[in-house]
Amino acid sequence: MNDLRAERLQVMLSPEELTAVDDFRFKHRMPTRAAAVRELLKFGLAAADVDAAAGVKSSNFGVFGRGPGGHVQGEPDGETNP
């Protein structure tokens, strides 16, 4: 893999998503959030072939489900367990 990183990618994360990235980072002793995100991206691309069909919103690809009030941790359909 080419280590030249000429492109910048800005990603907005919910507090829960950022906590998940940070937990992964510290558990695996990664030096930066960027390194953790690159490693998670590598794992995700190796594990799944995502078909981003026309009309699919980027929010459908979040780590946690979304409820009527925004990001909530819970089931993928947006429902939370009591």
N, C-alpha and C positions, 0 to 999 in steps of 0.2 A: 504494500500500500504506500502511496506517495504521502510523505509527511508534510508537504507544502499545503498550508491552510490559507488559501487566498480568498475564501468566501466566508462571510459572516452571516449567521442565521439567528434571528431574534425570535424567541419563543416566550409566550406569556404562559405562566403556570399558576394554578390555584395554590393556596397555602398547603393543601394536602399533597399535591403533586410535588411541590418543592421539598416538603418533608420526606417524601418517598425517595427523591433523588439524593438528598443529603444523607438519609439513612443508608442507602446503597453505597454512597461515596465513603462514608466513615467505616462501614462494615468491611469494605474491600480495600481500605487504606488508599483511596485514590487521592491524588494531590489537589485536584480542583473539581468544581462542579462541571466544567466543560469536559474534563476527562471522563467523569462519570456518565455524562450524557452521551458522549461518543461511544463508550462501552455498552451502554444500554441500547443505543441505536444499532450497534453491531449485532447484539444479541437478538433484537427484534427483527432485523432484516434477515438473519439466518433462520429464525424460527417460523416466520410467517410471510406469506405473499399477500400483501394488502392491495385490494383492488379499489382504488379511490374513484368510484363511478361518478358520472356527472350528477350534480345536484346534491352531493353529500357534503354536509357542513363539517368544518374542521373540528367543531365541538363534539362531533360523534366519535372522534378518535381520542378522547381524553382518557386519563388513567382511572379516574373515578367517575361514577355516575353523576348526572346533572339532574337536579330537582327544579321545581318551579322557582325557587329562590336563588338559583345559581348552582355553584359547585357544592355538592354534598358527597360525603363518603357513603357508599352503599351499593345497592344493586345496579347493574348497567342500565336498567330501564328508568332509573331515577328514583325508585322507591327505596326508602331506608327501613331498616329493621328497628322496631321499638326498643 
